[in-house]
Every structure is written in C-alpha cells, then in structure tokens.
Amino acid sequence: MPWVTLLMLALGLSYSHVRFGQVCDELVARAPLHRMGHAQALQYWCKKWSGLHELMRDFATRAAAASPSLAALPLRAAHKLGDDERHPFRSPTALAALDVLLPWLAGVGADTRWLRNDRGWAILALTANERYAEDRPLPRSGPPRRWPAVGDVPQACRNLPPDPDRDMQRDHAVIPRRDRGR
C-alpha cells in the first residue's frame, strides 16, 4: 500500500501522535519530498484534527527547511491558523518561507506540477503582507484552460452579473463523451 494512503487512513482513524509519526517517518524515509504526504501530515498536525498549532508549525518549518520545494507548507500552516492568531502570514516563519518560495517559483519551481498551488499560497501571503508589487514577476502557469461546457473560462466569466440558474446549468452541464471508435 502506498505510504501516502496510509497517512490518509491514519488521519481518518485519528492515530496517536506516536503512531502517526511512525507512518510519516516511513513515508519521508522513502520519499523525502513527497508533496501529498507532507500535505496530509500537515493536515493531521493541525489543531482541528489531531494536533496543536505548535506541532503543525514545527512540522511545516522542518519540512520547508529540507527543500525549497516544500516552502509553501509554512504558508499553508499559517492559513490553517485561521482566526486563532492575528496576522499569521506576518509571522517570522511565514515570512521566511515566503522569501524561500518566491525565488524557487521564479526558477526550478516554475516547471513543477505544483506551480499553481504554490503560486496561490505565495500570492495569499504577499497580499496579507501588502507586498503587492512582488506578485507581478511570479510566473504564470500558461494559457487559460478550456472547459468543454463553457468555452474559454476567462471570457465566459468576464463581466457577468450573478445568475444562479445560469450558473447551475453551467455547473451541471452534461458533457458528451467522444466516440472512441467503437
């Protein structure tokens, strides 16, 4: 069984901290930079699941120190603090993670499958810190996606007043399957 699946099961079954730590250590031993595994572990260590804010922050900081590819974890941890802490994105941990994440996104991180996710966390942290100009040089993730039921998403969403009936029809549109030559 993949170790990330075991982490998900451990989260759902509310493993004890010791038992979850053992499963997490096994995953990290096999794949030290496994993004989904680290995301699941961060979820476990947050207060609303099985951990404490301090445990979550400590885990995120240790993971981010292992590689710039995990630098978004402290920003995710800051977001999970929610209303429990005032200005979580302005903490020294979040600022340090942001300062590691931005150059990584401009370099190696621009070619990863996690670009959109990491870029979103960076923009959220930059906005919370009122560092608006720094979001401009972040690499864009390519042309807009095309959705069969809607067409060009940016054009379809531009300047449309709210219309619940239209939105429901769009969201529940049946997209015909293409004939596979059968």
QUISULHU-V644919 format. One record per residue. N is the residue number from 0. SS is DSSP state (H for helix, E for strand, L for the rest). PSI is psi in degrees with one decimal (NA if undefined). OMEGA is omega in degrees with one decimal (NA if undefined). Layout:
<<N	SS	PSI	OMEGA> <N	SS	PSI	OMEGA>>
This chain:
<<0	L	135.0	178.1> <1	L	142.3	-176.3> <2	H	-30.9	178.3> <3	H	-32.9	175.9> <4	H	-39.3	175.8> <5	H	-38.0	176.9> <6	H	-42.4	179.3> <7	H	-42.0	177.8> <8	H	-40.7	178.9> <9	H	-38.6	177.0> <10	H	-49.1	-178.8> <11	H	-31.8	-179.1> <12	L	3.6	178.8> <13	L	54.1	176.0> <14	L	153.8	174.1> <15	L	161.8	-179.9> <16	H	-42.1	-178.8> <17	H	-48.8	-177.9> <18	H	-41.8	177.7> <19	H	-41.6	178.5> <20	H	-36.2	178.1> <21	H	-43.6	178.3> <22	H	-43.1	179.6> <23	H	-42.3	178.3> <24	H	-37.7	177.9> <25	H	-42.9	178.3> <26	H	-47.4	-177.6> <27	H	-33.1	177.2> <28	H	-34.9	-178.5> <29	H	-36.9	-177.3> <30	L	85.1	-173.5> <31	L	-22.4	-177.2> <32	L	26.6	-177.8> <33	L	108.9	-173.5> <34	H	-48.1	-177.8> <35	H	-37.4	177.4> <36	H	-44.0	178.5> <37	H	-36.9	178.3> <38	H	-41.1	178.3> <39	H	-41.0	178.9> <40	H	-40.2	177.9> <41	H	-40.7	178.4> <42	H	-43.9	179.9> <43	H	-44.3	-173.7> <44	H	-8.8	179.4> <45	L	157.1	-171.8> <46	L	-37.2	-174.9> <47	L	-13.8	177.6> <48	L	-87.0	-173.7> <49	L	-4.3	-172.3> <50	L	-153.2	177.7> <51	L	157.5	179.3> <52	H	-39.9	-178.2> <53	H	-40.7	178.6> <54	H	-41.1	179.5> <55	H	-47.5	179.3> <56	H	-43.5	-179.7> <57	H	-44.8	178.5> <58	H	-48.0	-178.4> <59	H	-40.0	-179.4> <60	H	-42.9	178.5> <61	H	-42.1	-180.0> <62	H	-44.0	-179.6> <63	H	-31.9	178.3> <64	H	-22.4	-179.2> <65	H	-32.0	-177.6> <66	L	144.3	175.1> <67	H	-22.4	179.5> <68	H	-16.5	178.3> <69	H	13.9	-175.9> <70	L	-18.5	179.2> <71	L	-16.9	-177.2> <72	H	-45.0	177.0> <73	H	-28.4	176.9> <74	H	-38.9	174.6> <75	H	-39.9	178.3> <76	H	-41.4	178.4> <77	H	-39.7	179.1> <78	H	-38.8	-178.9> <79	H	-18.2	177.3> <80	H	-28.0	176.9> <81	H	-129.2	-177.0> <82	H	-1.7	-177.7> <83	H	-19.4	-179.6> <84	L	139.2	179.4> <85	L	126.6	178.5> <86	L	58.6	-177.7> <87	H	-27.0	179.8> <88	H	-6.7	177.7> <89	H	4.3	178.7> <90	L	154.9	178.3> <91	H	-36.0	179.6> <92	H	-46.2	-179.6> <93	H	-41.3	179.2> <94	H	-40.4	178.1> <95	H	-41.9	178.4> <96	H	-41.1	178.9> <97	H	-40.8	179.7> <98	H	-23.0	174.8> <99	H	-38.9	-175.6> <100	H	-41.4	-175.9> <101	H	-50.3	178.1> <102	H	-33.0	179.1> <103	H	-40.9	177.9> <104	H	-33.2	179.7> <105	H	-17.4	-178.2> <106	L	-111.4	-175.7> <107	H	-37.7	-175.9> <108	H	-16.7	-179.4> <109	H	-18.0	-178.3> <110	H	21.0	-179.3> <111	L	160.8	178.6> <112	L	-10.0	-178.9> <113	L	8.0	-175.1> <114	H	-51.2	-176.9> <115	H	-42.7	179.6> <116	H	-51.9	-178.3> <117	H	-38.7	179.2> <118	H	-38.4	177.5> <119	H	-42.7	177.9> <120	H	-38.8	179.2> <121	H	-43.7	-179.7> <122	H	-40.8	177.8> <123	H	-45.2	-179.8> <124	H	-39.5	178.0> <125	H	-42.1	179.4> <126	H	-42.7	179.3> <127	H	-27.6	179.5> <128	L	8.8	178.8> <129	L	38.0	178.0> <130	L	60.3	-171.2> <131	H	-39.3	-175.7> <132	H	-24.5	-176.8> <133	H	-12.0	179.6> <134	H	-17.9	-178.7> <135	L	-46.0	-176.5> <136	L	-4.0	179.4> <137	L	136.2	-177.8> <138	L	139.8	175.7> <139	L	157.4	-172.2> <140	L	25.4	174.5> <141	L	-175.3	-177.5> <142	L	157.7	179.2> <143	L	149.1	178.6> <144	L	152.1	174.7> <145	E	132.1	179.2> <146	E	125.3	-174.6> <147	L	-36.9	-175.4> <148	L	-20.4	-171.4> <149	L	-32.3	-174.6> <150	E	-144.5	-178.1> <151	E	110.0	-173.1> <152	H	-49.1	-179.0> <153	H	-40.8	179.2> <154	H	-39.4	-178.2> <155	H	-28.6	-176.5> <156	H	-7.6	-173.6> <157	L	126.2	171.3> <158	L	31.5	177.6> <159	L	127.9	176.0> <160	L	156.0	179.4> <161	L	133.3	178.5> <162	L	96.6	-175.4> <163	H	-38.5	-179.2> <164	H	-46.4	179.5> <165	H	-42.8	-179.3> <166	H	-39.8	179.3> <167	H	-41.6	178.7> <168	H	-41.8	179.5> <169	H	-45.8	-175.9> <170	H	-26.3	-177.3> <171	L	17.5	-179.3> <172	L	140.1	176.8> <173	L	122.5	-179.8> <174	L	116.4	-177.2> <175	L	143.3	176.7> <176	L	144.3	177.8> <177	L	145.3	177.0> <178	L	126.3	-177.4> <179	L	23.0	176.7> <180	L	23.6	-179.8> <181	L	NA	NA>>
